[in-house]
Amino acid sequence: MSCSFRMLLRYRIMNGCIYVFLEGDKDVRFFSAVIKPILEKRYAVVRPWRYAQRSRDDVMRALKSVKDGKADYLFLKDIDTCPCITARKEELTGTYKKRIDSSWVIVVVKEIEGWYLAGLDDNSRQDFGISPNRHRHTNDLTKEQFESLLPARYDSIVEFMDEILRRFQIETAKGKNRSFGYLMDKLEVWSRKA
């Protein structure tokens, strides 16, 4: 854990701070476009923290610093091959030696790509050449299935994802992906408590 992370945490917590632990670049891109604006209504500071390329000890130190600083946090993790959300949460609490509170864990079902696709309404799907009935619900969508939807006019999956985020509709996504809907419901409850 860098000294600057601890100093930033101490400084920012006075104004209300939340750290959002994210796996990779696609998660950060999604978070910045969709989730961060919602969190900024409640928190003075909203900080993403990528953990996928860090050691378990680094993540444990970061979690400890966040808790010691009394900041809030969210920890997003794909369900991947775990049989259920509870199993994924238990795996995380075991990995991080109970430094992680499962109530702050959001398990992305199945992968973050499902959240991207869930936010497209039928008109946007049609614009991308995606049948409205194909992957209607995105709870089981894999990265590979998502990448197979890449329209020829885009040079990269990142360019495609960025265009999806420009068209993203939260209410549509809530109805098409259970885990995204769960996160939005949780954030709504937090907003009422603030």
VEXDREN-2710 file (C-alpha; in Angstrom, 1 decimal):
% VEXDREN-2710
k/r/px/py/pz
1/MET/0.0/0.0/0.0
2/SER/1.5/3.3/-1.0
3/CYS/1.9/6.1/1.4
4/SER/-0.1/8.4/-1.0
5/PHE/-3.1/6.0/-0.8
6/ARG/-3.1/6.2/3.0
7/MET/-2.7/10.0/3.0
8/LEU/-5.4/10.4/0.4
9/LEU/-7.7/8.2/2.4
10/ARG/-7.1/10.2/5.6
11/TYR/-7.7/13.5/3.8
12/ARG/-10.7/12.5/1.8
13/ILE/-12.7/10.6/4.5
14/MET/-13.5/13.9/6.2
15/ASN/-15.7/14.8/3.2
16/GLY/-17.3/11.4/2.7
17/CYS/-15.4/8.9/0.6
18/ILE/-16.1/5.6/-1.1
19/TYR/-13.5/3.4/-2.7
20/VAL/-14.7/1.0/-5.4
21/PHE/-12.5/-2.0/-5.9
22/LEU/-12.6/-3.1/-9.6
23/GLU/-11.1/-5.9/-11.5
24/GLY/-9.9/-4.5/-14.8
25/ASP/-10.1/-1.8/-17.4
26/LYS/-13.6/-2.7/-18.7
27/ASP/-14.9/-2.5/-15.1
28/VAL/-13.2/0.9/-14.6
29/ARG/-14.7/2.2/-17.9
30/PHE/-18.2/1.0/-16.9
31/PHE/-17.8/2.3/-13.4
32/SER/-16.7/5.8/-14.6
33/ALA/-19.6/6.2/-17.0
34/VAL/-22.5/4.6/-15.1
35/ILE/-21.8/4.1/-11.4
36/LYS/-19.5/6.9/-10.4
37/PRO/-22.1/9.7/-11.3
38/ILE/-24.6/8.0/-9.0
39/LEU/-22.1/7.7/-6.1
40/GLU/-21.0/11.3/-6.5
41/LYS/-24.5/12.4/-5.4
42/ARG/-23.8/10.9/-2.0
43/TYR/-20.0/11.1/-1.6
44/ALA/-17.6/14.0/-2.0
45/VAL/-14.9/11.6/-3.2
46/VAL/-15.4/8.5/-5.3
47/ARG/-12.2/6.6/-6.0
48/PRO/-11.8/3.5/-8.2
49/TRP/-9.0/1.1/-7.2
50/ARG/-8.0/-1.7/-9.6
51/TYR/-7.1/-4.9/-7.8
52/ALA/-6.7/-7.6/-10.5
53/GLN/-3.0/-7.0/-11.1
54/ARG/-2.2/-6.5/-7.4
55/SER/-1.0/-9.0/-4.9
56/ARG/-3.4/-10.4/-2.2
57/ASP/-1.4/-8.6/0.4
58/ASP/-1.7/-5.2/-1.4
59/VAL/-5.5/-5.7/-1.6
60/MET/-5.7/-6.7/2.1
61/ARG/-3.7/-3.6/3.1
62/ALA/-5.9/-1.4/1.0
63/LEU/-9.1/-2.9/2.6
64/LYS/-7.5/-2.4/6.0
65/SER/-6.7/1.3/5.2
66/VAL/-10.2/1.9/4.0
67/LYS/-11.7/0.3/7.1
68/ASP/-9.3/2.1/9.4
69/GLY/-10.2/5.4/7.7
70/LYS/-13.9/4.6/8.1
71/ALA/-14.5/5.1/4.4
72/ASP/-17.1/3.1/2.6
73/TYR/-16.2/0.7/-0.2
74/LEU/-17.7/-1.5/-2.8
75/PHE/-15.9/-4.6/-4.1
76/LEU/-17.0/-5.7/-7.5
77/LYS/-16.1/-9.3/-8.6
78/ASP/-17.3/-11.4/-11.6
79/ILE/-19.1/-14.6/-10.6
80/ASP/-17.0/-16.4/-13.2
81/THR/-17.2/-20.2/-12.5
82/CYS/-18.6/-20.0/-8.9
83/PRO/-21.9/-21.8/-8.6
84/CYS/-23.6/-18.9/-6.9
85/ILE/-23.3/-15.4/-5.5
86/THR/-23.0/-16.7/-1.9
87/ALA/-20.1/-19.0/-2.9
88/ARG/-18.3/-16.1/-4.6
89/LYS/-18.7/-13.9/-1.5
90/GLU/-17.5/-16.7/0.8
91/GLU/-14.5/-17.2/-1.5
92/LEU/-13.6/-13.5/-1.2
93/THR/-13.9/-13.3/2.5
94/GLY/-11.7/-16.4/2.7
95/THR/-9.1/-14.9/0.3
96/TYR/-8.9/-11.6/2.2
97/LYS/-9.1/-13.2/5.6
98/LYS/-12.4/-11.7/6.6
99/ARG/-11.1/-8.1/6.0
100/ILE/-13.9/-7.8/3.5
101/ASP/-17.5/-7.5/4.6
102/SER/-19.7/-9.5/2.2
103/SER/-22.4/-6.8/2.4
104/TRP/-20.1/-4.5/0.5
105/VAL/-19.4/-7.1/-2.2
106/ILE/-21.3/-6.8/-5.5
107/VAL/-21.0/-10.0/-7.6
108/VAL/-21.3/-9.3/-11.3
109/VAL/-23.3/-12.0/-13.0
110/LYS/-21.9/-13.4/-15.1
111/GLU/-19.2/-10.9/-16.3
112/ILE/-19.1/-7.1/-16.7
113/GLU/-19.9/-7.5/-20.4
114/GLY/-23.4/-8.5/-19.4
115/TRP/-23.9/-5.2/-17.7
116/TYR/-22.8/-3.3/-20.8
117/LEU/-25.2/-5.2/-23.1
118/ALA/-28.1/-4.9/-20.5
119/GLY/-28.1/-1.2/-20.9
120/LEU/-29.1/-1.2/-24.6
121/ASP/-32.7/-0.6/-25.5
122/ASP/-34.2/-2.3/-28.5
123/ASN/-33.5/0.6/-30.9
124/SER/-29.8/0.7/-29.9
125/ARG/-29.6/-3.1/-30.3
126/GLN/-31.0/-2.8/-33.8
127/ASP/-28.5/0.0/-34.6
128/PHE/-25.8/-2.4/-33.7
129/GLY/-27.3/-5.3/-35.6
130/ILE/-28.2/-7.2/-32.5
131/SER/-31.6/-8.9/-32.5
132/PRO/-33.8/-7.7/-29.6
133/ASN/-34.3/-11.3/-28.6
134/ARG/-30.7/-12.3/-28.6
135/HIS/-29.3/-12.2/-25.1
136/ARG/-32.5/-10.5/-23.9
137/HIS/-31.4/-11.1/-20.4
138/THR/-27.7/-10.9/-19.8
139/ASN/-27.3/-12.8/-16.6
140/ASP/-25.4/-15.6/-18.4
141/LEU/-23.6/-13.6/-21.0
142/THR/-19.8/-14.3/-21.3
143/LYS/-17.1/-12.1/-22.6
144/GLU/-16.8/-14.3/-25.6
145/GLN/-20.5/-14.0/-26.4
146/PHE/-20.3/-10.3/-26.0
147/GLU/-17.3/-10.0/-28.3
148/SER/-19.0/-12.0/-31.0
149/LEU/-21.6/-9.2/-31.2
150/LEU/-18.9/-6.6/-32.3
151/PRO/-20.3/-4.8/-35.3
152/ALA/-17.8/-4.6/-38.3
153/ARG/-17.8/-0.8/-38.2
154/TYR/-15.9/-0.8/-34.9
155/ASP/-12.2/-1.4/-35.0
156/SER/-12.0/-2.6/-31.4
157/ILE/-14.2/-4.0/-28.6
158/VAL/-13.2/-0.9/-26.5
159/GLU/-14.7/1.4/-29.2
160/PHE/-17.9/-0.7/-29.2
161/MET/-18.1/-0.5/-25.4
162/ASP/-17.6/3.2/-25.4
163/GLU/-20.5/3.6/-27.8
164/ILE/-22.7/1.4/-25.7
165/LEU/-21.9/3.5/-22.6
166/ARG/-23.0/6.7/-24.6
167/ARG/-26.4/5.0/-25.1
168/PHE/-26.6/3.2/-21.8
169/GLN/-30.0/3.3/-20.0
170/ILE/-29.9/2.4/-16.4
171/GLU/-33.6/1.4/-16.2
172/THR/-33.3/-0.9/-19.1
173/ALA/-30.2/-2.5/-17.6
174/LYS/-31.9/-3.1/-14.3
175/GLY/-34.6/-5.2/-16.1
176/LYS/-32.1/-7.2/-18.1
177/ASN/-29.4/-8.1/-15.5
178/ARG/-30.3/-9.2/-11.9
179/SER/-26.9/-8.3/-10.5
180/PHE/-26.9/-4.8/-12.0
181/GLY/-30.5/-4.3/-10.7
182/TYR/-29.3/-5.4/-7.3
183/LEU/-26.5/-2.8/-7.3
184/MET/-28.9/-0.1/-8.4
185/ASP/-31.4/-1.0/-5.7
186/LYS/-28.6/-1.0/-3.1
187/LEU/-27.4/2.4/-4.2
188/GLU/-31.0/3.7/-4.0
189/VAL/-31.3/2.5/-0.4
190/TRP/-28.0/4.2/0.5
191/SER/-29.2/7.5/-1.1
192/ARG/-32.4/7.4/1.0
193/LYS/-30.3/6.9/4.2
194/ALA/-27.9/9.8/3.3
END
